[in-house]
Amino acid sequence: MKYDKVIIGEYCSLRSATVGDAETTLELRQNKEKTQFLHKVCNDIEQQKRWLVEQIERIDDYFFVVIGENNTIIGTMGIYEIDNDRGHIGRLLMYGNAVQSYEAYLLLFRFGFYELGLSEMWGDTDINNTSAMRFSKMFGMIYNEPVYDDEMKRDVCYGSVKKDEFKKYENKL
């Protein structure tokens, strides 16, 4: 689903991904070290374009590119699988610096809670991705015990952040 506004921060911004971003978003997904804990994608530009067209048409599925200096794409993130007042936060892939990464995640949470009116956002993190778990906890994410993810063939922890809990963390930047 396309969000028509750019979400502007001090160090980065979020805008809805377009089909014109296919080459860059696909290129970001090819770094094996950065994407080792993400769903695998085929390195096929036409497939990436089709995915973006389908994503834009899906109701309650927001996929953003993170924009840094000089209008450069430095990451991706999204909120999807929205069910009533609860949404899945994910598609997180950042190449910016620590401040940009923090602000981008903060902007995404604010978008979900204040623009979409969600009361809770949840996500899943590979148990070996300890840096992502630490990072998410900075925003109030509380994780459950690990479970096995049949689709990804890995152990993950599911976590969630409630809007009221997030309010305690949102002004830290």
C-alpha positions as CSV (number, residue, x, y, z in Angstrom):
1,M,0.0,0.0,0.0
2,K,1.4,3.4,-0.9
3,Y,1.6,6.1,1.8
4,D,1.5,9.4,0.0
5,K,3.5,11.4,2.4
6,V,7.3,11.4,3.2
7,I,7.9,10.8,6.9
8,I,10.7,13.3,7.6
9,G,13.2,12.9,10.4
10,E,16.2,14.9,11.3
11,Y,18.8,12.4,10.0
12,C,16.7,10.3,7.6
13,S,13.3,10.0,6.1
14,L,10.9,7.2,5.1
15,R,9.0,7.1,1.8
16,S,6.9,4.4,0.2
17,A,8.9,2.2,-2.1
18,T,8.0,2.4,-5.8
19,V,8.7,0.1,-8.7
20,G,11.5,2.6,-9.6
21,D,13.3,1.5,-6.4
22,A,13.4,-2.1,-7.5
23,E,17.1,-2.1,-8.6
24,T,18.3,-0.5,-5.4
25,T,16.1,-2.5,-3.0
26,L,17.2,-5.7,-4.7
27,E,20.8,-4.7,-4.5
28,L,20.5,-4.0,-0.8
29,R,19.2,-7.5,-0.3
30,Q,22.3,-9.1,-2.0
31,N,24.7,-8.4,0.9
32,K,24.9,-11.9,2.5
33,E,26.3,-10.6,5.8
34,K,23.6,-7.9,6.2
35,T,20.7,-10.3,5.1
36,Q,21.8,-13.5,6.8
37,F,18.7,-13.4,9.1
38,L,16.2,-12.2,6.5
39,H,14.0,-14.2,4.1
40,K,16.0,-15.0,1.0
41,V,15.1,-13.2,-2.3
42,C,16.0,-14.2,-5.8
43,N,18.4,-11.8,-7.5
44,D,16.0,-11.2,-10.3
45,I,15.0,-7.6,-11.1
46,E,11.8,-8.5,-12.9
47,Q,10.7,-10.6,-9.9
48,Q,11.5,-7.6,-7.6
49,K,9.5,-5.3,-9.8
50,R,6.5,-7.7,-9.7
51,W,6.8,-8.0,-5.9
52,L,6.8,-4.2,-5.5
53,V,3.7,-3.8,-7.8
54,E,1.9,-6.5,-5.7
55,Q,3.0,-4.9,-2.4
56,I,1.8,-1.5,-3.4
57,E,-1.6,-3.0,-4.2
58,R,-1.9,-4.9,-0.9
59,I,-4.2,-3.3,1.7
60,D,-2.5,-2.7,5.0
61,D,1.0,-3.5,3.8
62,Y,3.5,-0.6,3.9
63,F,7.0,-0.9,2.6
64,F,9.3,2.0,3.0
65,V,12.8,2.9,1.7
66,V,14.9,4.8,4.2
67,I,16.4,8.0,2.6
68,G,19.7,9.4,3.9
69,E,21.8,12.3,2.7
70,N,21.7,13.3,-1.0
71,N,18.4,11.4,-1.4
72,T,20.3,8.1,-1.2
73,I,18.4,4.9,-0.2
74,I,20.1,3.5,2.9
75,G,17.6,0.9,4.0
76,T,14.2,-0.6,4.0
77,M,11.5,-1.4,6.5
78,G,7.8,-1.9,6.7
79,I,4.6,-2.7,8.6
80,Y,2.4,-5.4,7.2
81,E,0.0,-8.2,8.1
82,I,-2.1,-5.6,9.9
83,D,-5.0,-7.2,11.7
84,N,-7.4,-4.7,13.4
85,D,-5.1,-2.6,15.6
86,R,-2.0,-4.9,15.5
87,G,0.7,-5.0,12.8
88,H,3.9,-6.9,11.9
89,I,7.0,-4.7,11.8
90,G,9.8,-6.0,9.7
91,R,11.7,-5.9,6.3
92,L,14.3,-4.1,8.3
93,L,17.6,-3.7,6.5
94,M,19.8,-0.7,7.2
95,Y,23.0,0.6,5.7
96,G,23.0,4.0,7.5
97,N,24.8,4.9,10.6
98,A,23.6,4.1,14.1
99,V,21.7,7.4,14.5
100,Q,19.9,7.0,11.1
101,S,19.0,3.4,12.0
102,Y,17.6,4.4,15.3
103,E,15.6,7.3,13.9
104,A,14.3,5.3,11.0
105,Y,12.9,2.7,13.4
106,L,11.5,5.4,15.6
107,L,9.8,7.0,12.6
108,L,8.3,3.6,11.7
109,F,6.9,3.0,15.2
110,R,5.4,6.5,15.3
111,F,3.8,5.9,11.9
112,G,2.3,2.6,13.0
113,F,1.1,3.9,16.4
114,Y,0.0,7.5,15.4
115,E,-0.8,7.4,11.7
116,L,-2.3,3.9,11.4
117,G,-3.7,3.9,15.0
118,L,-2.2,0.6,15.9
119,S,-2.0,-0.4,19.6
120,E,0.6,-3.1,19.2
121,M,3.3,-4.0,16.7
122,W,5.0,-7.4,16.7
123,G,8.0,-9.0,15.0
124,D,10.1,-12.1,14.9
125,T,13.9,-12.2,15.2
126,D,16.3,-15.0,14.6
127,I,17.7,-16.1,18.0
128,N,21.2,-15.6,16.6
129,N,20.6,-12.0,15.7
130,T,21.3,-10.7,19.1
131,S,22.1,-7.2,17.9
132,A,18.7,-6.9,16.4
133,M,17.1,-8.1,19.6
134,R,19.1,-5.6,21.7
135,F,18.1,-2.8,19.2
136,S,14.4,-3.6,19.3
137,K,14.4,-3.7,23.1
138,M,15.5,-0.1,23.0
139,F,12.0,0.7,21.7
140,G,10.2,-1.4,24.3
141,M,10.0,-4.7,22.4
142,I,9.4,-7.6,24.8
143,Y,10.3,-11.1,23.5
144,N,8.8,-14.5,24.2
145,E,10.8,-17.7,24.5
146,P,12.3,-19.0,21.2
147,V,10.1,-21.2,18.9
148,Y,11.0,-23.0,15.7
149,D,9.9,-21.3,12.5
150,D,9.1,-24.1,10.0
151,E,9.0,-21.7,7.0
152,M,12.5,-20.3,7.7
153,K,13.9,-23.5,9.3
154,R,15.3,-21.6,12.3
155,D,14.6,-20.7,15.9
156,V,13.0,-17.2,16.4
157,C,11.8,-15.1,19.2
158,Y,8.5,-13.3,18.7
159,G,8.2,-9.9,20.4
160,S,5.8,-7.1,20.6
161,V,5.6,-3.4,21.6
162,K,2.4,-1.9,22.9
163,K,1.8,1.8,22.2
164,D,1.7,2.7,25.9
165,E,5.1,1.0,26.4
166,F,6.6,2.7,23.3
167,K,5.7,6.1,24.7
168,K,8.3,5.6,27.4
169,Y,11.0,5.2,24.8
170,E,10.1,7.4,21.9
171,N,11.8,10.6,23.0
172,K,15.3,9.2,23.4
173,L,16.8,10.3,20.1
